[in-house]
Amino acid sequence: MSSWANIRIPRKRDISQIPADLRPTLQPRAERFEVIQSESFQNVPQDTSPFSNSIIEPFGNSKSKKEISVPNPREYISKKIDVVPAAGAFELSFQGKSYVFVILRHLRTPKDNDLWISSYNSIRRFYKNKIVIIDDNSQVNTINGRLYETEIIQSEFPGAGEILPYYYFLERKWADSMIFLHDSMFLNRPFHDDELDHSVRFHWHFTSNSADDKRKINLYLSSLQNNNELLEFYQNSSSRWKGCSGGATIIDYDTTLLLETKYKIFNVLTMVIKRRKDREAFERVLGILAFYEGLVNEQTVSNFGDIFGYPGAFESEHTNPETASHIVKQRGYNTAILKVWRGR
């Protein structure tokens, strides 16, 4: 007889005590449907892209694999691509120089497509020039659509970011001058002559600050050719140079070639830049070289001033091009380029 203390302990039931007609049907584990289905999932499909043609639904009603269509990435895109330039668009040239627009693109989610499409459309609103889109390590697929006079480059240097436009500009020389935009930058108006009248001009600059990784900056400068005087300039003149915000510039091919020929900056650093801190160091190294070579000075360093003076700088995570345009108009901020921040 069980003791009172064990009354709540479940007892194992002897199946022989159940009438034969009422006993459950026993099925070997290897023959059970959920086991067979589970084992079938061990064969991983070769195409693991987030936009592959089909996926397997593990908990469907059917006992076999059930294929369902995956949403087209276009369903996540609200912006439409302008197939042809606007009626008033024209070919940008200045003092006989031809220009190419280069958009650096990184897609973290399908919604990020709206950024590069807005950047592309903003150029086509004003200009017919060739556009090059450099895709750096995007994590989702995209649909480029029919793009007017546009070349797409899938970079083979994941994470190199802001240095890539210079690397490919040197390699392919699309035009006499390059206007480099991030996919989070958009044209607000045509450029003025004084914004084009330099061999190199940053869009925005910033002053040396607490975010400087001096060890990495020294390391990058030390890896360049002809670096002795360059290192001395950096170590003794922190107040005499400005960083290039986002590494984004308007720059002549000849100037890009000069920096590469003398310092090998673009070929050397493209191989070592992998993450955000590396890219931040490049913003500073590019500024140091531009000041050391006398390509820019305090008065000519950037077209649109200190990036920290941009309305809502680093605070507008959810801003889109339309609201960015409204903000700069409200603040009376004169810029040919709009900028938004997405924290990618």
N, C-alpha and C positions, 0 to 999 in steps of 0.2 A: 504494500500500500504506500502510495507517494506521501511524503511529508507535506505539511502545510506550506513550508518554506519553498518547496519546488513547484507549487501549483501553477505559477505563471511561465514555467519553462516549457516551450513547445516540445512535444514528443514526436519522434519519427513514426510515420504511419506505415504499417505493413500492407503493401498493395494486395496481398493475398486475401486480406479481410474484405476487399471490395468485390461485390458480385462481378462475374466475368463480363456480363453485358454492359456494365457501367464503367469498366476500367478505361482510362485514357489510352489512346494509341501512342505507343512509344516510337519515335523516329530517330534514327542515328544522327548524331550531330553533323556529320559530313554531308548528309542528305538534306539538311534544313535549308530553306530558301535564303534566309538572311546570311547564312554562312557562305553559301555559293556566291551570292551577290557581292559580299564583302571581299572574297578572294579575287573576284573578277576585277575589282578596282585596283589591285596591285599592279596591273599593267598600265602604267602612266602614259597617257597620250604624248606623242612627240611634240605637238604644238601646244605649249603652255601659255601662249599669248592671251592677255585678258580679252582679246577680241577674236579668238579662234572661231571657226564656223559653227561648232556645236559643243555642248557640254553634256556630261552624264548626270542624270538626276538620281542620286542614290536612294531616295526615299519615295520613288514613284509608286503608283498602284500596280504597274505591270511587273511581272517577274523577270523581264528582260531589260536590257539597257534601253533607256528612253532618251532620245535626242530632242533637244529643244533649241531653237535659234537664239543666238546671243544678240542683244540690242546693238544696232549699228552705232559707232561712236558719234555719228552725226546727230543722234537724238540728244546728246548732251551739249551740243553746240548751239548757242542762240544767235551767233553772228553769221551773216552770210558773206561769202567771199565776193569781192568786186572783181568780176571777170575782166573787165576792161577799165582803163583809167577814166576818171571823171572828164566831162566835156572840156573843162578849162585846164586840164593837166598839160604839162610841157616837159621837155627834156632839160634837166638842170645842167648848166655848164657855167663856168666862170673863168674869165681870162684864158679861154681856150682849153681849159681842163675839163675832162669828162669825169662823171661821178657814178659810183655804184653804192647802193644802200645794202648794208649787211645786217640781218636780224639774227641775233643769237637766241635760240629757242631751247627751253627745257620744259617738258610736260610731266608734271607729277600726277595729275588727275585729268580725266577727259575734259573737265570744265576749263582747264588751262588753255585749251584750244582757242577760247575767246580772246586770249591775250595776243597771240601771234597774228590771228586774223585781223584784230583791230589795228595792230601795228602795220601790217601789210596794207590794209584798206586806207589807213591814214596817209601812207606814202602815195598810193594811187589817187588819192583825192587831189594831190598837187603835182605829182611828177610821173613821167613815163620811163625813168631810168631803170636799168637792170636792177633786180633785187636778188640777193643771195640769202637763203635761209640756212643757217648752220644749226643742226640739231645736236645738242650735247646731252647725251645720256638720258633721253626721255624714258619714262617708266611706263608709258602707255602708247598705243598706236595712234595715228592721226590720219585724217583724210586731207590731202593737200588740194584736191580739186583742180580746176583749170586755172592756173596762175599765169598772169601776163608777164612775159620776159623775166622769168624767175628760175633760179637754179637751187636745188635742194642738196645739201651735203650732210651725210650722216657721219659725224666725226668719229674717228678711230681712237680718240684720246678721252675716255670718259672722265668727266669732272674737271677738265682743263678750263672750261668756261671762258672767261673774258679774254684770254690770250688767243683763242682760236681764230677770230676774225683776222688778226695780224698774220698768223701762221699761213692761213689759206690765201690771204691777199698777196703775200709774197710768192706763194707757189703758183698762183693762177693769174695774177694781175688783170683783174676784170676791167679796170679803168685807171685814170690818172690819180684819182682821189677816192677815198672810202669814207662813207658816213656810217658809223657803227652804232646800231641801236640794240638794246635788249628787247625781248618780247614784251616787256612791261613799259616800253617807251613808245610814244605816239606823236606824230607830227601835228602841231597845233596851227601852224601857218607856214608859208614859204620862208626859206632862209634869206636874211638880208646880206648884202654884199660884204659888209664888214665882218660877218660871221664866217665867211668863206675865205677871206683874204689873209690866210696864214698857212704855213706848211703843216702845222698841227695845232689843234685847239681842242681842249677838253670841253665836254658839254658842261660839267660842273666840277669843281675842285673841293678839297677839304684840307684843313691844316693838320699837321702832325699832331696826334693826340694819344690818349691813354690806350687806345685800341691797337697801337703799333706793336707788332711782334718784332722787336728789335733783333732778336736772335735769328729769326727766319729771314728778315730783310738783309742782315749781314751775310747769312748763308747764301741767299740768292745772288747778291751782288758779288760775292766771292767766287761764285760759279761762272761768272761771265768773263769774257776776254777783256784785256786791258782794264783791269779792275782796280789797280793800286790807287790812282788819283780819285777814282769814283768812290771808293771806300772812304778815303780821307775827306772828300766833300760831304758825304753822308754823316760821318761821325762828328764833323766840326761845323755843320751848317743846318741844324734841324729847323731853324726858323726861315731858311732861304729856299725851301722847296715846298710844293703842295702836292697832295695825292690826287690821282685822277679817279673820280667817283665812277665806280663800275667799270673802270678801264675804258670807258666809251669816249671816242674822239671823232673829229673830222681830221683825216690825215692823208698826206700825199704818199703815193707809192715810193717816190725817191727818198722821203724821210724815213719810211718804214725800212727800206733797203739800207739806208745809212746806219740805223740802229742795229740792224742784224749783221751787217758787214763788220762793224767795229766791235760789237759786244756779243754777238750770237744770242741775243736775249730771247728771241722767239723760238728758235729751235731747241735751245737748252731748257728753258723753263716750261715749254709745252710738255716735256717728258716727265716733269716732277710735280706739276700742279695737279692735285687730285680732289681737294676738298675746300670748304669755304675759307678756312684760315689761310690756305695757300693762295687763294684768289685775292684775299684782302692784302696779302703781302705784295702781290703783283701790282695792285693799284698804286702802291707806294713806290715800288721800284720803277715803274713807268714814269711816275712824276719826278723822281730823283734824276733819271736819265734825261728827261726833257729839260729840266732846269740846268743840269750840269752842262749839257750841250748848247745851252742858250737858245733852244727852240721856242721856249716860252719864258715869260717873266711875270712879275706881280701884276702888270697891267694887261697882259695878253694871255694869261693862263687858261681862262675858260670863257665861253660865250654867255653863260647864264648865272655865273657867280658861285658862291659857296652853297653846296648842297643842303646845308643846314638852314639856309634861308629860303628853301623851297617851301611853299605853303603845305603844311601837313606832312613834312618829311618824316619818314620812318614811323608814321602813326596811322597811315591810311590803308590798313591791311585789306579792307573790304571795298576800297574805292575802285571804280571802273573809269574808263576813258571819259565818259560823259560827265560824271561828277567831278573828275579831275579838271576838265575844261571849265566847268562852272566855278570851281574853287579859285583857279588862277585869275579868272575874269573878275571875281568878287574882290580879290586882293590886289588887283592892278599889277599882277606879276607878268612881265613881258618875256615870253619864252616861245621859241619855235618848237620845243619838245616838251610834251607832258610826261609825267612819271607817276606810276603807282607802285605800291609795295604789296607783295603777297607772302613774304616770309618763307619762300621755298628753299 
